[in-house]
């Protein structure tokens, strides 16, 4: 989400699977492994006639030797720990997001719709004629203060009332 002018909010959303598939399709078959749990990483120093490599050990027992490792392994990243990066900091927000697909079409305009309330932001953004990216952000309140939460039924009611 970015601002092109001070009064205009613009958002870009993309179908994550479609993006990952498009990127992977540009590489030789077998170069990308999806849904693999990384257990450990070891560096193998270069020797005469060979370059430095990285050995990845996966939960299923597979061992992969790689020259390049791109870490997309989430907030508790094995790759980040191996690189010596610090633990993630809490942002003070909880977020849930997803993609809903309507095979027959959703009929919404190509515009962002947002619901804003005390510490809550929910929204929808059509990304195609059949796909809608949606999100809910809840700002958490410092410890010691009461935190307002939504049940799934309350969230559905808010979305139904606001977006229809």
Beta strands, then each sheet from edge to edge (+ up, - down):
strand 1: 2-5
strand 2: 8-10
strand 3: 38-44
strand 4: 53-58
strand 5: 63-66
strand 6: 93-101
strand 7: 112-117
strand 8: 120-126
strand 9: 131-139
sheet 1: 1+ 2-
sheet 2: 3+ 4- 5+
sheet 3: 6+ 9- 8+ 7-
end
